[in-house]
């Protein structure tokens, strides 16, 4: 059996905003550059995201909101809402690239 490194699930790095250090940002990009990016293109490592054919059509059941209607969505929702800084900008600033 062959194993690969875990792909980042959305939020693993994003929710480290209050804990960001230069070392964490460096390690994050080092992991992506040295490990994860190679596994995504290496044909000898099993794909982390596999498509399983079921030979059926799937009809989307949920509407995906566009950027243009986000104001309407917020105004007509009770919340709660969360707002956070941009992880990419904050990481860049920590690395000296504002």
N, C-alpha and C positions, 0 to 999 in steps of 0.2 A: 504494500500500500504506500502511496506517495502523499505527502502532506505539503501544504504551502503556508506561507505567512498569512495572517488575517488581513483582509482588506479593511480599511477604515470605514466604520459605519458612520453615517452622518451624525455629527455631534460629539464624537469622541474628542477631537481636538478643539472644536468650536466652544465647548463648554468649559474649557480651561482658561478662559479670559482672566479670571481673578487670580490665577496661579501662574500666569505666563512669566517665564524667565528667559534670559538669553539662551541658557543651556537647553531648556525644553524646546524652544523654537529651532535651535540648531539640530537637536536630536530628531525632531519631527521631519525636517527637510532631509536630513541624512538618511533616515529610514525610507522615505519616499524615493530618494535618488539611488541608494545603494541596494535596497531590497525590493521594495514593492514594485517599482517601475520595471525592473528586470523580470519579475515573475509575471507581470501582465503580458509580456511579449514572448516569454520562454515557452516554447511548445512542449517541453518535457515536464512542465509543472501543470497539474490539473487546474482547469479554470475555476476561479472562485465563484463566478456567476454562471451558472449553467442554465440553458434553455431545455426544458423537458417537453418534447412534442406530445401533445394530447389529441391531435387531429380534430380539434374543435375550434370554432370561431368564438371569440370572447367579445362581448359588447360592453364598453365602459359604462359603469353605473353611476359614476360620480362626475360632476362638472368640475373642471379645473379652472379656477379663477385666473383672470389675466391681471397684469399690472394695472391696467386702466380701470378695472372695477374694484380695486382694493379699498378705496375710500368708501364706497358704498357698502362693502362687506363689513368694514369696521364700524361705520355709523349705525348699521342695523344689527350689530351684535352686542351682547351684554358683557362680553369678556369672560374671564380675565385675559389681559394681553401681556406679552413680555417684549421688551425692547433690549437689545444688547449691542455692544460695539461690534464692528467688523473685525473678525479674527485676522484676515489678511492684512488690513491696514495696521492693526495693533502689532502683529508679528513683524511687519516691515519696519515700523518705528523702533521696536526693540532692537532690531538688527542694524539700525542707523540709516534706514532708507525710508524717510517719511513720505 
